[in-house]
Amino acid sequence: MKILILGAGKMGTFFCDVLSFKHDVAVFDKDIQRLRFTFNAQRFTTYDEIKEFKPELLINAVTVKYTISAFNEVLPFLPENCILSDIASVKTGLPEFYEKCNHQFVSTHPMFGPTFASLSNLSNENAIIISEGAHLGKVFFKDLYNELHLNIFEYTFKQHDETIAFSLSIPFASTLAFAAVMKHQDAPGTTFKRHMAIAQGLMSEDDYLLQEILFNPYTAGQLKNIQAKLAQLQQIVENKDCNAMKNFLDEVRMNIK
């Protein structure tokens, strides 16, 4: 299959690496310097090259801030039979775009990234495939994610956003709260160092990505849950209520079983 990847960032390069030995892959990026790490694939910097290539599948791997604008820029140069796909962790605006784009589409979310995941061993990582997508596109990504030993889930766009609000917004918000009150430690303990590593990894992500994940319409409700539990914990600590603390810890242990 002829596959065009938009964006030679971390995930674009990753998809190029895993696909280029079985498919005819080209990577497009306006910044030619970013293409210097691209191997076993064609390197494009102009739209005319895309038009001549005639991709059958386009994987949009640009920064989430530019996902839709990148689609719009390249659409005039794609053949009618080209299936559009994105791997965005934030799907805001994408259902509406796909409805009007006059192309078949498939939307997925590989729920891992180079910051935390070991890309050589993804057996403990997950991927979501959006159920509204085209059958052939979904089959392609199911086969690919199975080869990578990912755990695959199929959700609607709405279910995806609800899941992300829980699985990303809560840990992101909790980590931001930790980092916001953090003070330098001369002799940090193991737990502190682990939290610090998570915070540093999170803050290395794109600001717009963090913003869009936290602006998910379902995030506010999850933040209220965090606030309620923190208020409960604060009251327990202030009252030095041993029984209430035991009940609180038992509840936490049940949640993480």
Buried (B, 14 or more C-beta within 10 A) or exposed (E): EBBBBBBBBEBBBBBBBBBBEEBBBBBBBBEEEBBEBBEEBBBBBEBEBBBEBEBBBBBBBBBBBBBBEBBEEBBEBBEEEBBBBBBBBBBBEBBEBBEEBEBBBBBBBBBBBBEEBEBEEBEEBBBBBBEBBBEEBBEBBBEBBEEBEBBBBBBEBEBBBBBBBBBBBBEBBBBBEBBEEEEEEEEEEEEEEEBBEBBEBBEEBEEEBBEBBBEBEBBEEBBEEBEEEEEEBEEBEEEEEEEBBEEBEEEEEEEEE
